[in-house]
Amino acid sequence: MTVDVMMAAAQGLLALALAPAVVGLVRWLKARLQNRRGAPPWQPYRELRKLFQKEVVVSRHASWLFHLAPFVVFASTLAVAVIVPVLAVPLLVDRIGDLLVVVYLLLLGTFFLALAGLDPGSAFGGMGASRGVTVAALAEPTLAVAIFALARSAGSTNLGEIAARTIADPLSAVSPGHLLAFAALFIVMLAETGRLPIDNPATHLELTMIHEAMVLEYSGRYLALIEWAAALKLLVFFALLGNLFVPWGLARAFTLEAVMTAAGVFAVKVGVLAVAVAVLETRVAKLRLFRVPELLTASFVLALLAVTSSFLLR
């Protein structure tokens, strides 16, 4: 039990440490693909340090909810990072690392962030909260259904058991259900993390903002926690895509060599997914807002097809 707890804690610490670098890597890759020099991949660490040192400025209309939301968003995202398979399977946290737990923890952060956007009474915050809830209402069911397609084949909704099942049956990784679920989850990742073509994390234009509009009133350490949680959320989705669909490299024994190998393989998976996101964001433009539900509906259809194929192709 002690080793399991230590491994779960190591997963959480690794995710915390690596998350800003993932965001910095995507930004740097996009800059290089656009023939720009760009900021170094470790620039987000500098930004977080600067934000933690700045003063917090709060609207006089904000309530206690505005102060609480950053901590809830950060804590819920960190909890997901602990229970998602990052380095090893199986772990003790697999007993609570259920599909529904992950979905509801992510939804909890989105819910509090939307409330925080509405709380100060600013027009931009309300607009962003409305858009964010709309996106979440379409993306969260797709996330649940896509992972359920894998759970159907594994016979369990525990993420650790799903990864272990795929390791035991390598051919299932190239089955139609897995490929459809991967495509659906990749689109959900773009929506949940505010990436193109759903949202543009680099813009502050009021007509296009979703995530940025909700956090526009935040500053100082509150904004640092929210930005850190956003980076952590991106890493969590990379872990879901990399370790549920391509789980090879996960440690099956708690030895130093196995864990170090798992960390190296995970870094490679994150790098590949970061390249995919960077290439996609340099090749597509942001969708109009009324076209976003169409893309998310298509991802939900892909997830449903993945579940259907898991029943038919056994």
Long-range contacts (C-beta under 8 A, 24 or more apart in sequence): 1-92, 3-254, 4-91, 4-92, 4-93, 5-92, 7-87, 7-88, 7-91, 7-254, 7-259, 8-82, 8-83, 8-91, 8-92, 8-93, 9-82, 10-87, 10-259, 11-81, 11-82, 11-84, 11-86, 11-87, 11-88, 12-78, 12-81, 12-82, 14-86, 14-87, 14-263, 15-78, 15-81, 15-82, 15-86, 15-232, 15-235, 15-236, 15-239, 16-78, 16-81, 16-228, 16-232, 18-235, 18-267, 18-270, 19-228, 19-231, 19-232, 19-234, 19-235, 20-44, 20-45, 20-48, 20-228, 20-231, 21-45, 22-231, 22-234, 22-235, 22-238, 22-270, 22-274, 23-230, 23-231, 23-234, 25-271, 25-274, 26-234, 26-274, 26-277, 26-278, 26-281, 29-274, 29-275, 29-278, 29-279, 30-278, 30-281, 30-282, 33-278, 33-279, 33-282, 34-282, 44-227, 44-231, 47-227, 48-224, 48-227, 48-228, 51-219, 51-220, 51-221, 51-223, 51-224, 51-227, 52-220, 52-221, 52-224, 54-219, 54-220, 54-221, 55-219, 55-220, 56-219, 56-220, 56-221, 56-222, 57-219, 57-220, 58-217, 59-120, 59-121, 59-122, 59-217, 61-119, 61-120, 61-121, 62-119, 62-120, 62-217, 63-119, 65-112, 65-115, 65-116, 65-119, 66-116, 66-119, 66-120, 66-217, 67-222, 68-112, 69-112, 69-113, 69-115, 69-116, 69-119, 70-116, 70-218, 70-221, 70-222, 70-223, 70-225, 70-226, 70-229, 71-225, 72-108, 72-109, 72-112, 73-109, 73-112, 73-113, 73-225, 73-226, 73-229, 74-225, 74-226, 74-228, 74-229, 74-232, 76-105, 76-106, 76-108, 76-109, 76-112, 77-105, 77-106, 77-109, 77-229, 77-232, 77-233, 77-236, 78-229, 78-232, 79-105, 80-105, 80-106, 80-233, 80-236, 81-232, 81-235, 81-236, 81-239, 83-159, 84-159, 84-236, 84-239, 84-240, 84-243, 85-159, 85-160, 85-163, 85-239, 85-243, 85-244, 85-247, 85-250, 86-239, 86-243, 86-266, 87-250, 87-251, 87-259, 87-262, 87-263, 87-266, 88-250, 88-251, 88-252, 88-254, 88-258, 88-259, 88-262, 89-160, 89-161, 89-163, 89-164, 89-167, 89-247, 89-250, 89-251, 89-252, 90-160, 90-161, 90-164, 91-160, 93-160, 94-158, 94-159, 94-160, 94-161, 95-158, 97-158, 97-159, 97-160, 98-157, 98-158, 98-159, 99-144, 99-147, 99-148, 99-151, 99-157, 99-158, 99-159, 100-144, 100-157, 102-143, 102-147, 102-159, 103-140, 103-143, 103-144, 106-140, 106-143, 106-192, 106-233, 106-236, 107-136, 107-140, 109-229, 109-233, 110-136, 110-140, 110-192, 113-214, 113-215, 113-226, 114-214, 116-214, 116-215, 116-217, 116-218, 117-213, 117-214, 117-215, 117-216, 117-217, 120-217, 122-216, 122-217, 124-206, 124-209, 124-213, 124-216, 125-213, 125-214, 125-216, 125-217, 127-206, 127-209, 127-213, 128-209, 128-210, 128-211, 128-212, 128-213, 128-214, 128-216, 129-213, 129-214, 131-210, 131-213, 131-289, 132-210, 132-211, 132-214, 134-293, 135-191, 135-192, 135-198, 135-199, 135-210, 135-292, 135-296, 136-192, 138-191, 138-293, 138-296, 138-297, 138-300, 139-188, 139-191, 139-192, 139-296, 139-299, 141-300, 142-184, 142-185, 142-187, 142-188, 142-296, 142-299, 142-300, 142-303, 143-185, 143-188, 143-192, 145-184, 145-300, 145-303, 145-304, 145-306, 145-307, 146-181, 146-182, 146-184, 146-185, 146-188, 146-302, 146-303, 146-306, 147-181, 147-185, 147-240, 147-244, 148-307, 149-177, 149-178, 149-180, 149-181, 149-303, 149-306, 149-307, 149-309, 149-310, 150-177, 150-178, 150-181, 150-244, 150-245, 150-310, 152-177, 152-307, 152-310, 152-311, 153-177, 153-310, 159-240, 159-244, 162-244, 163-243, 163-244, 163-247, 163-250, 164-247, 166-244, 166-245, 166-247, 167-247, 167-248, 167-250, 167-252, 170-248, 173-245, 173-246, 175-309, 175-313, 176-306, 176-309, 176-313, 177-306, 177-307, 177-309, 177-310, 177-313, 178-245, 178-306, 180-302, 180-303, 180-305, 180-306, 180-309, 181-245, 181-302, 181-303, 181-306, 182-241, 182-245, 183-299, 183-302, 184-299, 184-300, 184-302, 184-303, 184-306, 185-237, 185-240, 185-241, 185-245, 185-303, 186-241, 187-295, 187-296, 187-298, 187-299, 187-302, 188-237, 188-296, 188-299, 189-234, 189-237, 189-238, 189-240, 189-241, 190-277, 190-280, 191-292, 191-295, 191-296, 191-299, 192-233, 192-237, 193-230, 193-233, 193-234, 193-237, 194-230, 195-277, 195-281, 196-280, 196-281, 196-284, 196-285, 196-286, 197-284, 197-285, 197-286, 197-287, 197-295, 198-286, 198-287, 198-292, 198-295, 199-286, 200-286, 208-286, 208-289, 235-270, 238-269, 238-270, 238-273, 238-274, 239-266, 239-270, 241-273, 242-266, 242-269, 242-270, 242-272, 242-273, 243-269
